[in-house]
């Protein structure tokens, strides 16, 4: 079924956002009376297309079961090279990330500043929005650039902070998640190419972060965050894991 982003007009009616409305009319050629789904206020709704002029509106039906994970996971990504964040924004959205925050770290080769940073953040957000629509999400993750100096303060807002690190061997990500069953807001910090420096690890530890291992193999930076996200949500039962297993 076709799915569109919308905004509420009143308790029973919503309008499709302009770009969505154009797609519905000119590409899909939808007509009043057709069943659709709407992404509205972090919820999915059944809806029926009501009118196409002067704007595209729909009559809201019942909300659909939420597809959103019960645990909010924010991926903090050390800035990688090239267009790897494009891929990361798409795949982390599909997998269920609540937000993706990109930052320069000591071993980041690329740099972000000024208008360049703004343009890239806008593109990443568009990618996340399309991925959310395609994958059936009700929530579109915010994909944003943060300043390194703000990292400690942002991490303090989470209940648990995990840092996959190639030098961590004693504690797996799964063990760390199972040790904190009460944590519903979790951050995962991923280093850039070259990894996280010892100084950065010490600073993260000082802020309460927990270094963990993802296993015996070393992931590339663009796949480490996705792997950690999926492992974490699997442990929380989002991909068929059962409590106690």
C-alpha positions as CSV (number, residue, x, y, z in Angstrom):
1,X,0.0,0.0,0.0
2,X,1.2,3.5,-0.8
3,X,2.6,5.4,2.2
4,X,2.9,9.2,2.5
5,X,4.1,11.8,5.0
6,X,1.3,14.1,6.1
7,X,0.3,16.8,8.6
8,X,-2.9,16.9,10.6
9,X,-5.7,19.4,9.7
10,X,-8.0,18.3,12.5
11,X,-8.8,15.2,14.5
12,X,-10.1,13.3,11.4
13,X,-8.3,14.8,8.5
14,X,-4.7,15.2,7.2
15,X,-3.1,16.8,4.2
16,X,-0.2,15.2,2.3
17,X,3.0,17.2,2.3
18,X,3.5,19.1,-1.0
19,X,6.2,16.8,-2.5
20,X,4.1,13.7,-1.4
21,X,1.0,15.2,-2.9
22,X,2.7,15.7,-6.3
23,X,4.0,12.1,-6.2
24,X,0.5,10.8,-5.4
25,X,-1.2,12.7,-8.2
26,X,1.4,12.9,-11.0
27,X,3.3,9.6,-10.6
28,X,0.8,7.3,-8.9
29,X,-2.3,9.0,-10.3
30,X,-4.3,8.2,-7.2
31,X,-8.0,9.1,-7.0
32,X,-10.3,9.9,-4.1
33,X,-11.6,6.8,-2.3
34,X,-8.3,4.9,-2.6
35,X,-6.8,3.4,0.6
36,X,-3.4,4.7,1.7
37,X,-1.2,4.9,4.8
38,X,0.0,8.1,6.4
39,X,3.1,8.8,8.4
40,X,1.9,11.4,10.9
41,X,3.2,12.5,14.3
42,X,5.4,9.4,14.7
43,X,2.5,7.1,14.0
44,X,1.2,5.1,11.0
45,X,-2.5,5.4,10.1
46,X,-4.9,3.8,7.7
47,X,-6.4,6.5,5.6
48,X,-8.7,7.1,2.6
49,X,-7.8,9.7,0.0
50,X,-10.6,12.3,0.3
51,X,-9.8,15.1,-2.1
52,X,-7.1,16.2,-4.6
53,X,-8.1,19.9,-4.9
54,X,-7.2,22.5,-3.8
55,X,-4.9,20.2,-1.8
56,X,-4.5,16.5,-1.3
57,X,-6.3,15.4,1.8
58,X,-7.2,12.1,3.4
59,X,-9.7,10.9,6.0
60,X,-7.8,9.3,8.9
61,X,-8.7,5.8,10.0
62,X,-7.3,3.7,12.8
63,X,-3.7,3.9,13.8
64,X,-1.6,0.9,12.8
65,X,0.5,-1.0,15.3
66,X,3.7,0.9,15.9
67,X,6.7,-0.4,14.0
68,X,9.1,1.5,16.3
69,X,11.5,-0.3,18.6
70,X,10.9,-0.2,22.3
71,X,14.5,0.9,22.8
72,X,15.7,4.2,21.4
73,X,19.2,3.8,19.9
74,X,21.2,6.8,18.8
75,X,24.3,6.1,16.6
76,X,27.2,8.5,17.1
77,X,29.3,8.2,14.0
78,X,32.9,9.4,13.7
79,X,33.0,11.2,10.4
80,X,34.2,8.8,7.7
81,X,35.5,9.5,4.2
82,X,33.5,10.0,1.0
83,X,29.8,9.3,1.0
84,X,29.7,6.6,3.6
85,X,27.3,8.6,5.8
86,X,24.7,8.4,2.9
87,X,24.7,4.6,3.2
88,X,24.8,4.7,7.0
89,X,21.8,7.1,7.2
90,X,19.8,4.8,4.9
91,X,20.6,1.5,6.5
92,X,20.5,2.7,10.2
93,X,17.0,4.1,9.4
94,X,15.9,0.8,7.9
95,X,17.3,-1.1,10.9
96,X,15.5,1.1,13.5
97,X,17.9,3.8,14.7
98,X,16.2,6.7,16.6
99,X,18.8,9.2,15.5
100,X,22.2,9.4,13.8
101,X,24.8,12.0,14.9
102,X,27.9,12.6,12.9
103,X,31.0,14.2,14.4
104,X,34.7,14.7,13.6
105,X,37.0,12.6,15.7
106,X,40.8,12.5,16.1
107,X,41.3,10.1,13.2
108,X,38.7,11.5,10.9
109,X,40.3,12.2,7.5
110,X,37.3,14.2,6.2
111,X,36.2,17.5,7.7
112,X,32.9,19.3,7.9
113,X,32.4,23.0,8.2
114,X,30.0,25.8,7.3
115,X,27.7,25.5,4.3
116,X,29.3,22.2,3.3
117,X,28.2,20.6,6.6
118,X,24.7,22.1,6.3
119,X,24.3,20.7,2.7
120,X,25.5,17.3,3.7
121,X,23.2,17.2,6.7
122,X,20.2,18.2,4.5
123,X,21.1,15.4,2.1
124,X,21.5,12.8,4.9
125,X,18.1,13.9,6.3
126,X,16.4,13.4,2.9
127,X,18.0,10.0,2.6
128,X,16.7,9.0,6.1
129,X,13.2,10.3,5.2
130,X,13.0,8.2,2.1
131,X,14.4,5.2,4.0
132,X,11.8,5.6,6.7
133,X,9.0,5.7,4.2
134,X,10.3,2.6,2.3
135,X,10.9,0.5,5.4
136,X,7.6,1.3,7.1
137,X,8.9,3.4,9.9
138,X,6.7,5.9,11.7
139,X,9.6,7.9,13.0
140,X,12.2,9.6,10.8
141,X,15.6,9.6,12.5
142,X,17.2,13.0,12.8
143,X,20.6,12.8,11.0
144,X,22.7,15.8,12.2
145,X,26.3,17.0,12.6
146,X,27.4,17.7,16.1
147,X,30.5,19.5,17.5
148,X,32.9,17.2,19.3
149,X,32.9,19.5,22.3
150,X,29.2,18.8,22.8
151,X,29.6,15.0,22.8
152,X,30.0,14.5,26.5
153,X,26.9,16.5,27.3
154,X,24.8,14.6,24.7
155,X,26.0,11.2,25.9
156,X,25.0,12.2,29.4
157,X,21.4,12.3,28.3
158,X,21.3,8.5,27.5
159,X,20.8,5.8,30.0
160,X,23.6,3.6,28.6
161,X,26.5,4.4,26.3
162,X,28.3,1.6,24.4
163,X,31.5,2.0,22.5
164,X,32.4,-0.8,20.1
165,X,36.2,-0.8,20.2
166,X,38.7,-3.3,18.7
167,X,40.8,-3.3,21.9
168,X,37.8,-4.3,24.0
169,X,37.8,-8.1,24.6
170,X,36.3,-8.7,28.0
171,X,32.7,-7.6,27.4
172,X,30.5,-8.2,24.4
173,X,27.8,-5.8,23.3
174,X,25.2,-8.5,24.0
175,X,26.4,-9.0,27.5
176,X,26.4,-5.2,28.2
177,X,22.8,-4.9,26.9
178,X,21.6,-7.8,29.0
179,X,23.3,-6.3,32.1
180,X,21.1,-3.2,31.7
181,X,17.6,-4.4,31.0
182,X,16.1,-1.2,32.3
183,X,17.9,1.0,29.7
184,X,15.5,2.2,27.1
185,X,17.6,5.0,25.6
186,X,21.0,3.8,24.5
187,X,23.9,5.4,22.6
188,X,26.4,3.6,20.4
189,X,29.7,5.5,19.6
190,X,31.5,4.4,16.4
191,X,35.0,5.6,15.5
192,X,36.0,6.7,12.0
193,X,38.6,4.9,9.7
194,X,41.5,4.2,12.0
195,X,39.4,3.7,15.0
196,X,39.0,5.5,18.3
197,X,42.2,6.8,19.9
198,X,43.2,5.7,23.5
199,X,42.7,9.3,24.6
200,X,39.2,9.3,23.2
201,X,38.4,6.0,24.9
202,X,39.6,7.4,28.2
203,X,37.4,10.4,27.8
204,X,34.5,8.3,26.9
205,X,35.1,6.0,29.9
206,X,35.3,9.0,32.2
207,X,31.8,10.0,31.0
208,X,30.4,6.6,31.8
209,X,30.7,4.9,28.4
210,X,31.2,1.2,28.3
211,X,33.7,-0.2,25.7
212,X,32.4,-3.5,24.1
213,X,33.4,-6.0,21.5
214,X,31.4,-6.9,18.4
215,X,33.2,-10.2,18.1
216,X,36.5,-11.5,16.7
217,X,36.3,-9.7,13.4
218,X,36.9,-6.0,12.8
219,X,34.2,-4.1,11.0
220,X,34.6,-1.1,8.7
221,X,33.4,2.1,10.2
222,X,30.4,2.3,7.9
223,X,29.2,-1.2,8.9
224,X,30.2,-1.2,12.6
225,X,27.3,1.1,13.6
226,X,24.8,-0.9,11.6
227,X,26.0,-4.2,13.1
228,X,25.9,-2.8,16.6
229,X,22.5,-1.4,16.1
230,X,21.1,-4.7,14.8
231,X,22.8,-6.7,17.5
232,X,21.4,-4.4,20.2
233,X,17.9,-4.5,18.9
234,X,18.1,-8.2,18.4
235,X,19.0,-8.6,22.1
236,X,15.9,-6.5,22.9
237,X,13.6,-8.8,20.9
238,X,13.1,-6.6,17.9
239,X,14.3,-9.2,15.4
240,X,12.8,-12.3,16.9
241,X,15.0,-12.8,19.9
242,X,13.2,-14.2,22.9
243,X,13.8,-13.1,26.5
244,X,16.0,-15.5,28.3
245,X,17.7,-16.8,25.1
